[in-house]
Each structure stands twice: as structure tokens, then as C-alpha cells.
Amino acid sequence: MEKEVIICPNCSKEFEIRACSSINLNEEPFRLKQILNGKINVYKCPKCKTEVKYKSHILVTKIKDEVTEWYWLVSKKHQEPTYKETLLKTILPNVQSTGLIQQHVVFVDFGKPQEGLKFVLGDQKPQSESDWISLGKVLAGEEAIRCFQKALRINSKNLEAKTLLHQELDKLKTYS
Ligand SMILES: [Zn+2]
């Protein structure tokens, strides 16, 4: 973790933070809870107490059964079906030999608890319709659609799943 100075967008106060833009869950398993509780990538301004977001994306690494997985936690303002491609194109030219690394993009609201992330980063599997909905909410495009469809398979009358499914299908049309 390196020290960095950031400027509060609200009151312009400059303050020092211990910046963290990547997390390895194998080295720091305790960070999983922080991530799920929305406690990463936000720093409170010491003057006006505004929560300042540091980066628009954070990299979380997880190695399981010798497979390295990279999870890009991306600010929700970028949540659209083609963003993964855009992100990897911008970042990957600087990263060497990523062929064996599996890459995932999940969309989060930094500073808020992230219900759906436990199915991505934790070992839990979605079971109920609400589990599938919360997972779908952190994904985009086909991946999100699959989750809302699974929720509807459990309960075809679930209005939230129906609405989200239609929104996602519309987005897919707009971005393709
Ligand atoms: Zn401030």
C-alpha cells in the first residue's frame, strides 16, 4: 500500500490516504469481508466527512486450484454490456502474459455493501430468486441476463427479475 494525496471533490481539502488499488485474497483473506461491506476504495475527507472514491476500478486476485482469476471491481457508472472489452483493451496492453488468467468484470457501488459479490468472490452459490437477482445486479449483458432468467425460472412472477431482464435486453440492443 502506498501513500497518496487526494483532493476532496466537495471542500477541496487535500489529504493523505493509504492507497490500495489491488487486493490479493490469497494473501489477505480478511479483505473479502471489507469488499463485501463496501469498505474498500472509499476514504472519508477529514474536513467535511464526504466519502471520496479513489479509483474507478480495483483489481481483486484469487487463486483457486492453481487457476488465477482476476476480478475487476468497476464503478457502477460503467455498467454496460461492452465495458468489459473496453476495460481489458485499455488495461491489458500493459500487463504481460495474461493468457492463463481468467478475467471477470463486476460492477459495484463503492462505499455500499455489495450483496451480489459474495457469489462472485466468496464460496457461496446462489440458491433463491433473490440471490440470482443480486448476482445479476453486479454483472452486465449476457451474464446478467442469465441470472435474471434463473430467478424467473424459480418464480416466473418475480416482478423485479422481469423488469431487470427487460432493462438488460434493451441495453444489449443499444450497445450492440
Ligand atoms: Zn471535504
Boltz pocket constraint, residues with backbone or C-beta under 6 A from the ligand:
constraints:
  - pocket:
      binder: B
      contacts: [[A, 8], [A, 9], [A, 10], [A, 11], [A, 12], [A, 13], [A, 45], [A, 46], [A, 47], [A, 48], [A, 49], [A, 50]]
      max_distance: 6.0
